[in-house]
């Protein structure tokens, strides 16, 4: 279940993504980085669910 730690670490260290550049479709990095974690976290949750013992 270590996969579930990745989003926590990726979003916990705010100085890593607390800057406006690079922009994506007019959105500063601060916003689209956090939004990119939504589908990534969903995928990681699905993988963790599939790996659990029956």
C-alpha positions as a LaTeX table, in Angstrom:
\begin{tabular}{lrrr}
\hline
Residue & $x$ (\AA) & $y$ (\AA) & $z$ (\AA) \\
\hline
Unk1 & 0.00 & 0.00 & 0.00 \\
Unk2 & 3.00 & 2.28 & $-0.40$ \\
Unk3 & 1.39 & 3.60 & $-3.56$ \\
Unk4 & $-0.98$ & 5.66 & $-1.43$ \\
Unk5 & 1.94 & 7.55 & 0.11 \\
Unk6 & 2.98 & 9.06 & $-3.23$ \\
Unk7 & 0.15 & 11.63 & $-3.50$ \\
Unk8 & 0.65 & 12.55 & 0.14 \\
Unk9 & 4.35 & 13.26 & $-0.42$ \\
Unk10 & 3.76 & 14.90 & $-3.80$ \\
Unk11 & 1.33 & 17.42 & $-2.35$ \\
Unk12 & 2.76 & 17.83 & 1.12 \\
Unk13 & 5.91 & 19.74 & 0.16 \\
Unk14 & 4.30 & 23.01 & $-1.04$ \\
Unk15 & 7.55 & 24.92 & $-1.81$ \\
Unk16 & 8.17 & 22.40 & $-4.61$ \\
Unk17 & 5.18 & 23.62 & $-6.63$ \\
Unk18 & 4.57 & 27.10 & $-5.21$ \\
Unk19 & 5.51 & 29.13 & $-8.29$ \\
Unk20 & 3.59 & 30.44 & $-11.30$ \\
Unk21 & 5.67 & 29.02 & $-14.14$ \\
Unk22 & 5.38 & 26.93 & $-16.27$ \\
Unk23 & 1.83 & 27.68 & $-17.31$ \\
Unk24 & $-0.47$ & 25.14 & $-18.94$ \\
Unk25 & $-3.46$ & 26.52 & $-20.88$ \\
Unk26 & $-3.14$ & 29.74 & $-18.92$ \\
Unk27 & $-3.14$ & 28.03 & $-15.51$ \\
Unk28 & $-0.15$ & 28.63 & $-13.24$ \\
Unk29 & 1.92 & 25.61 & $-12.23$ \\
Unk30 & 0.57 & 25.82 & $-8.67$ \\
Unk31 & $-2.96$ & 24.97 & $-9.85$ \\
Unk32 & $-2.38$ & 22.47 & $-12.64$ \\
Unk33 & 0.14 & 20.49 & $-10.59$ \\
Unk34 & $-2.47$ & 19.90 & $-7.90$ \\
Unk35 & $-5.16$ & 19.15 & $-10.48$ \\
Unk36 & $-2.86$ & 16.63 & $-12.18$ \\
Unk37 & $-2.72$ & 14.65 & $-8.93$ \\
Unk38 & $-6.48$ & 13.96 & $-9.05$ \\
Unk39 & $-6.37$ & 11.35 & $-11.86$ \\
Unk40 & $-2.96$ & 10.09 & $-10.71$ \\
Unk41 & $-4.33$ & 9.49 & $-7.21$ \\
Unk42 & $-7.38$ & 7.75 & $-8.66$ \\
Unk43 & $-5.11$ & 5.44 & $-10.64$ \\
Unk44 & $-2.97$ & 4.70 & $-7.59$ \\
Unk45 & $-6.05$ & 3.94 & $-5.51$ \\
Unk46 & $-7.27$ & 1.54 & $-8.18$ \\
Unk47 & $-3.88$ & $-0.18$ & $-8.29$ \\
Unk48 & $-3.81$ & $-0.49$ & $-4.50$ \\
Unk49 & $-7.33$ & $-1.95$ & $-4.56$ \\
Unk50 & $-6.34$ & $-4.51$ & $-7.22$ \\
Unk51 & $-3.27$ & $-5.57$ & $-5.23$ \\
Unk52 & $-5.07$ & $-6.20$ & $-1.95$ \\
Unk53 & $-5.49$ & $-9.82$ & $-0.89$ \\
Unk54 & $-8.91$ & $-11.31$ & $-1.53$ \\
\hline
\end{tabular}
